[in-house]
Structure formats: structure tokens, C-alpha cells
Amino acid sequence: MDVYLFPLVNVTLFPRTTKPLNIFEARYLEMVRDAVSTKTPIALGFIEDPSAMTEVKPGQVVPYVRSVAGYGVPQILEERSNGTMLIFINGTGKCRLGPVKNSGTPYLVCEAEEIQEDLSLDPTLHSQIQSLNKILARWITTHIPDAAQRDLFLKNLSGPEEIVGAFAAYLIRDYDLQQMVLEFDSLSEKIRFIHRLAESSEITA
């Protein structure tokens, strides 16, 4: 499949989570509008080293982003009078980024291979996922004062995949560790890894 690439520093999109983004640069405003009109997914590329960002020609892979990225089709929430916009991207999957295409657009269009994750859950991990869910629910109660938003957030935690994605996105404070969680292809491995982090100091208080 083809994806529009949105390279961002310290930003990871997890499947079955939602990422709000403020868009202000002209080429990415155009990218969002094109993505909406063509229903082409946007992949959020995790930039490892901003100083390494260079021009990328068609046929090359983008060297300054990690090869695994979450993707989704954007939804425009607000177009402001100053030309900027607020969007949501609902994570629908993850992919391995391939070469840049000769698209003639001011933004990068990449070939991508969808990554199918193993969503089976090791039965021995039920207590770990319940523990992560309790920590996440406590964080939501503390950090989201609006009752309606809080209830909606809790309602969306409908299964282990949603719990893992939300936990990684909001409670893991190290961005490289967030990306590591995304790159695991097994839901059970993600749970084991995050549970170990929860027992350490690598999560948000």
C-alpha cells in the first residue's frame, strides 16, 4: 500500500488509539486534505535524529525515521482562520516503510507493507493486563478532569490491545521505549514488556 509520511520527533501512533495533532506547515496541510479526499493513510514516522534529516529522492528509504510506523486516516476537527488545523488520526494499523515514490507532492509518499500483529493473548497474562488497566484508569481519573471525556476514554478501553496502546502512549515517558512497544509484533510480548516497565520507574506518575 501507499502511505503519506508525516515525520515527527518523539511521536508514535499505536493501533486502536487516537492522536490529536496541530497542523500548521503548508505541505502537511495539503497532505491532510489529500489524505481525507483520497482516504490514503498517514504514517507517523518516528524521527530518531532530527539533525540527520536530509532530502530523500524517489526510490530511497527515509533514513532518519524508524522503519516501523503506525498509520491511520485523519479526521479534520477544526480549520482555523489563521490557516492551521486540528486533526485526529485514528490508528488503524502499523506498517514497514519502504521507498519514497515519485509523487510530485511537497510531502513524502512511501510504499509500505502492512504488519499483521499476533493479537492472541497468553492466558497467564490476565493478571498483568488487569494490573495495567488499573494503573491506566487511575491515571485517567487523575489527569482528565472533564467527567464526560474521562468516561469516554474509559469506555474505549474495551480490550487488551486498547489498554496496551493507551498505556504506552500516555504513561511511558521515554519516547524510545514507546517506539519499542510499537515494534513488538506480539500483543503478549507488549504486555510483558510494559508490565516490567510499570514495576520500574519508566512510567508517568
Secondary structure by P-SEA (a helix, b strand, c coil): cbbbbbbbccccccccbbbbbbbccaaaaaaaaaaaaacbbbbbccccccccccccccccccccccccbbbbbbbbccccccccbbbbbcccbbbbbcccccccccbbbbbbbbbbccccccccaaaaaaaaaaaaaaaaaaccccaaaaaaaaaacccaaaaaaaaaacccccaaaaaaaaacccaaaaaaaaaaaaacccccc
